[in-house]
């Protein structure tokens, strides 16, 4: 399975992910309304974020890019990647040319973070204020359940192979992920995922049972 990147979406394992306004999506758990402008790509208008403390865990893996099909036109905007500086991952802005080169040469890779449906449903129901906001947005209400983040390959590899990561809130409530070592002790790696590090995302539509979330239905990128 390879990631195929296009300028307004990417596909991985047969699933189409949104790229428009990805810089506004912080992590799985971003909520808002799906917008479908007539002449532009569909996107999530982010309005809030489910507390990572409610989400608790996610799965991560490195999604390899189909570099043979990657073209410059597919990367037509600035990309923010997490690059270690002095051993600390720092959000680093790359212009379109630099981002294309680093992705093509696999110096930067994409890490996919997934919160399982049952865990997201539980977190939404445990966040009644935000759940009620979703209900108020009607049929346009959406939650991001998967995100891709660009990272330097040495950092990305720590999140490979369906690794279990812990989600928590860092300074200023920025979402952070910790992998390895069973917690925050020796052998762990903790990375903050501030805006605008999201590269692409998958949405889910809410299935309601009264005023409670019963389930989530995947909502992939499309032209409509």
C-alpha positions as CSV (number, residue, x, y, z in Angstrom):
1,X,0.0,0.0,0.0
2,X,1.3,3.4,-1.0
3,X,0.1,6.9,-0.5
4,X,-0.8,8.7,-3.7
5,X,-0.7,12.4,-3.2
6,X,-2.8,14.9,-5.3
7,X,-3.1,18.6,-4.8
8,X,-6.5,18.4,-3.1
9,X,-6.5,14.9,-1.6
10,X,-4.5,11.8,-1.1
11,X,-5.4,8.1,-1.2
12,X,-4.2,5.3,1.0
13,X,-5.4,1.8,1.2
14,X,-8.4,2.7,-1.1
15,X,-9.5,5.6,1.2
16,X,-9.5,9.2,0.0
17,X,-8.4,11.8,2.5
18,X,-9.0,15.6,2.5
19,X,-6.1,18.0,2.1
20,X,-7.9,21.4,1.8
21,X,-7.5,23.5,5.0
22,X,-5.5,20.7,6.6
23,X,-3.5,23.3,8.4
24,X,-6.6,24.0,10.6
25,X,-6.9,20.4,11.7
26,X,-4.9,19.8,14.8
27,X,-5.3,16.0,15.3
28,X,-8.0,13.3,15.4
29,X,-10.8,14.8,17.4
30,X,-11.0,18.1,15.5
31,X,-14.7,18.9,15.1
32,X,-16.6,21.3,12.9
33,X,-18.8,21.5,9.8
34,X,-18.0,20.1,6.4
35,X,-18.0,22.7,3.7
36,X,-18.6,22.1,0.0
37,X,-17.8,25.3,-2.0
38,X,-18.8,25.2,-5.6
39,X,-15.4,26.0,-7.1
40,X,-13.0,24.8,-4.4
41,X,-12.1,21.6,-2.7
42,X,-14.4,20.3,0.2
43,X,-13.0,20.8,3.7
44,X,-13.6,20.7,7.4
45,X,-14.3,24.1,8.9
46,X,-12.7,23.4,12.3
47,X,-14.6,24.9,15.3
48,X,-13.2,22.9,18.3
49,X,-11.1,20.0,19.4
50,X,-12.1,17.0,21.6
51,X,-9.7,16.9,24.5
52,X,-6.9,14.4,23.9
53,X,-7.3,13.3,27.5
54,X,-10.8,12.0,26.4
55,X,-9.3,10.2,23.4
56,X,-6.4,8.7,25.4
57,X,-5.0,6.4,22.7
58,X,-4.5,6.1,18.9
59,X,-2.6,3.9,16.5
60,X,0.2,5.2,14.2
61,X,2.1,4.0,11.2
62,X,4.3,5.3,8.4
63,X,2.4,5.4,5.1
64,X,4.9,5.1,2.3
65,X,4.5,7.5,-0.6
66,X,4.3,6.4,-4.2
67,X,7.3,8.6,-5.2
68,X,7.2,7.3,-8.8
69,X,3.8,9.0,-9.3
70,X,4.6,12.1,-7.2
71,X,4.9,15.3,-9.2
72,X,5.6,18.9,-8.4
73,X,2.0,19.9,-9.2
74,X,0.8,17.6,-6.4
75,X,2.7,19.7,-3.8
76,X,1.6,23.2,-4.7
77,X,1.6,24.8,-1.3
78,X,3.7,25.1,1.8
79,X,4.0,22.1,4.0
80,X,4.8,22.1,7.8
81,X,6.9,19.1,8.8
82,X,8.2,18.1,12.2
83,X,12.0,18.2,12.0
84,X,14.3,17.4,14.9
85,X,16.4,20.5,16.0
86,X,18.8,19.7,18.8
87,X,16.9,16.5,19.4
88,X,13.5,18.4,19.8
89,X,10.8,18.0,17.0
90,X,10.1,21.5,15.7
91,X,7.3,22.4,13.2
92,X,9.3,23.6,10.2
93,X,7.8,25.4,7.2
94,X,8.8,24.0,3.8
95,X,8.0,25.8,0.6
96,X,6.4,23.7,-2.1
97,X,9.7,22.9,-3.9
98,X,11.5,21.9,-0.7
99,X,8.5,19.8,0.5
100,X,8.4,18.0,-2.9
101,X,12.1,17.3,-2.8
102,X,12.0,16.0,0.8
103,X,9.0,13.8,0.2
104,X,10.4,12.5,-3.1
105,X,13.7,11.6,-1.5
106,X,11.9,10.2,1.5
107,X,13.8,12.5,3.8
108,X,10.3,13.4,5.1
109,X,7.6,10.7,5.5
110,X,3.9,10.8,6.4
111,X,2.8,9.3,9.7
112,X,-0.9,8.3,10.0
113,X,-2.7,8.6,13.3
114,X,-6.0,6.8,13.8
115,X,-8.5,6.9,16.7
116,X,-10.7,3.8,16.6
117,X,-14.4,4.4,16.1
118,X,-15.4,3.0,19.5
119,X,-12.9,5.2,21.3
120,X,-14.0,8.3,19.4
121,X,-17.7,7.6,20.1
122,X,-16.9,7.2,23.8
123,X,-14.9,10.5,23.8
124,X,-17.7,12.4,22.1
125,X,-20.3,11.1,24.6
126,X,-17.9,12.0,27.4
127,X,-17.7,15.6,26.1
128,X,-21.4,16.6,26.3
129,X,-20.8,20.3,25.5
130,X,-18.9,19.5,22.3
131,X,-21.3,16.7,21.5
132,X,-24.2,19.2,21.7
133,X,-22.4,21.6,19.4
134,X,-22.1,18.8,16.9
135,X,-25.8,18.1,17.2
136,X,-26.5,21.8,16.6
137,X,-24.6,21.7,13.3
138,X,-27.0,19.1,11.8
139,X,-26.1,17.1,8.7
140,X,-22.8,19.1,8.2
141,X,-21.3,18.1,11.6
142,X,-18.1,16.1,11.2
143,X,-15.2,14.8,13.3
144,X,-11.7,14.1,12.1
145,X,-10.8,10.5,12.9
146,X,-7.5,10.1,11.1
147,X,-4.7,12.5,10.3
148,X,-1.5,12.4,8.4
149,X,1.5,14.4,9.7
150,X,4.8,15.0,7.8
151,X,7.9,14.1,9.9
152,X,11.6,13.7,9.3
153,X,12.2,10.0,8.6
154,X,14.2,9.4,11.8
155,X,11.3,10.7,13.8
156,X,8.6,9.1,11.7
157,X,10.1,5.6,12.1
158,X,9.4,5.7,15.9
159,X,5.7,5.8,15.0
160,X,5.7,3.0,12.5
161,X,4.1,-0.5,12.4
162,X,0.7,0.2,14.0
163,X,2.3,1.6,17.1
164,X,0.1,2.4,20.1
165,X,0.4,6.1,21.1
166,X,-0.9,7.9,24.1
167,X,-2.7,11.2,23.5
168,X,-2.5,14.0,26.0
169,X,-2.7,17.8,26.2
170,X,0.6,19.8,26.4
171,X,1.2,23.4,27.0
172,X,-1.7,25.6,25.8
173,X,-3.7,22.4,25.3
174,X,-1.8,21.5,22.2
175,X,-2.3,17.8,21.3
176,X,0.8,15.7,21.9
177,X,1.5,12.0,21.2
178,X,3.8,9.7,23.1
179,X,5.1,6.4,21.8
180,X,7.3,3.7,23.3
181,X,8.3,2.7,26.9
182,X,4.7,2.4,28.1
183,X,4.3,6.0,29.2
184,X,6.3,9.1,29.7
185,X,9.5,7.5,31.1
186,X,12.8,6.4,29.5
187,X,12.6,5.1,26.0
188,X,9.6,7.2,25.0
189,X,9.2,9.8,22.3
190,X,6.7,12.7,22.8
191,X,5.8,14.9,19.9
192,X,3.5,17.9,19.9
193,X,1.0,18.2,17.0
194,X,0.3,21.9,16.8
195,X,-1.4,23.6,13.8
196,X,-0.5,23.6,11.0
197,X,1.3,20.2,11.0
198,X,-1.6,18.2,9.6
199,X,-1.1,17.1,6.0
200,X,-4.4,15.4,5.3
201,X,-7.4,14.0,7.2
202,X,-10.4,11.7,7.1
203,X,-13.8,12.8,8.4
204,X,-16.7,10.9,10.0
205,X,-20.4,11.7,10.0
206,X,-22.3,11.3,13.3
207,X,-24.9,8.7,13.7
208,X,-27.2,9.7,16.5
209,X,-29.4,7.9,19.0
210,X,-31.4,10.6,20.6
211,X,-28.8,13.1,21.9
212,X,-26.1,10.5,22.1
213,X,-23.5,9.5,19.5
214,X,-24.3,5.9,18.5
215,X,-21.7,5.4,15.8
216,X,-19.6,7.1,13.1
217,X,-19.7,6.7,9.4
218,X,-16.6,7.4,7.3
219,X,-16.8,10.4,5.0
220,X,-14.1,10.4,2.3
221,X,-13.0,13.2,0.1
222,X,-14.8,13.6,-3.2
223,X,-15.7,16.3,-5.6
224,X,-19.2,16.5,-4.2
